[in-house]
Amino acid sequence: MHRVTHVETKHGYTLAVTFDDGTYGEVSLADRLFGPMFEPLKDPAFFARARVDEFGAVCWPNDADLAPDALYRKITAN
């Protein structure tokens, strides 16, 4: 399982993600911010509060999170 070691938010609801094996990539979440957990992330200031939790997942203060393996697959699929 890959773990995120660093996350940075960018314009347009994009995450710049670095993994424990050095893999780096960017993922846009612009079309995925719906539902009770992800709707608050439409606020750019709230989206910018993304961080990496102790399990290597990207998360936000409202407990929304993104599985590191899913992010890794998305980044390395191209």
C-alpha positions as CSV (number, residue, x, y, z in Angstrom):
1,M,0.0,0.0,0.0
2,H,1.3,3.4,-0.9
3,R,1.2,6.3,1.5
4,V,1.0,10.0,0.8
5,T,3.9,11.9,2.3
6,H,3.0,15.4,1.1
7,V,0.0,17.2,-0.3
8,E,-0.4,20.7,-1.6
9,T,-3.6,22.3,-2.8
10,K,-3.6,24.2,-6.1
11,H,-6.1,26.3,-8.0
12,G,-9.1,24.6,-9.4
13,Y,-9.5,22.1,-6.7
14,T,-6.4,20.2,-7.6
15,L,-4.1,18.3,-5.3
16,A,-0.4,17.9,-5.8
17,V,0.5,14.6,-4.1
18,T,3.8,13.0,-3.3
19,F,4.0,9.3,-2.2
20,D,6.4,7.4,-0.1
21,D,8.1,5.9,-3.2
22,G,8.7,9.3,-4.7
23,T,5.9,9.2,-7.2
24,Y,4.4,12.7,-7.7
25,G,1.3,13.8,-9.5
26,E,-1.7,16.1,-9.6
27,V,-5.3,15.2,-9.3
28,S,-8.3,17.4,-10.0
29,L,-11.3,16.9,-7.7
30,A,-13.4,19.7,-9.3
31,D,-16.0,17.2,-10.6
32,R,-16.0,15.1,-7.5
33,L,-17.0,17.6,-4.8
34,F,-20.5,16.4,-4.1
35,G,-22.3,14.6,-1.2
36,P,-22.3,15.5,2.5
37,M,-18.6,14.9,3.1
38,F,-17.2,16.6,0.0
39,E,-19.6,19.5,-0.5
40,P,-17.8,21.6,2.1
41,L,-14.6,21.3,0.1
42,K,-16.1,23.6,-2.6
43,D,-15.1,26.5,-0.3
44,P,-11.6,27.2,-1.6
45,A,-10.4,28.2,1.9
46,F,-11.6,24.9,3.3
47,F,-10.2,22.9,0.4
48,A,-6.8,24.5,1.1
49,R,-6.9,22.9,4.6
50,A,-6.0,19.4,3.2
51,R,-3.4,17.5,5.1
52,V,-1.9,14.0,5.3
53,D,-3.1,11.9,8.2
54,E,-1.2,9.2,10.2
55,F,-2.4,6.6,7.7
56,G,-1.0,8.4,4.6
57,A,-4.4,9.5,3.4
58,V,-5.3,13.0,2.3
59,C,-7.9,14.4,4.7
60,W,-9.8,17.6,5.8
61,P,-11.1,18.8,9.1
62,N,-14.6,17.5,8.5
63,D,-13.2,13.9,8.2
64,A,-13.5,13.8,4.4
65,D,-10.6,11.7,3.2
66,L,-9.2,10.1,0.0
67,A,-7.7,6.7,0.0
68,P,-4.0,6.8,-0.9
69,D,-4.2,3.7,-3.2
70,A,-7.0,5.2,-5.3
71,L,-5.0,8.4,-5.7
72,Y,-1.9,6.4,-6.6
73,R,-3.8,4.5,-9.3
74,K,-5.2,7.7,-10.7
75,I,-1.8,9.3,-10.9
76,T,0.1,6.4,-12.3
77,A,-2.6,5.4,-14.9
78,N,-1.5,8.0,-17.4
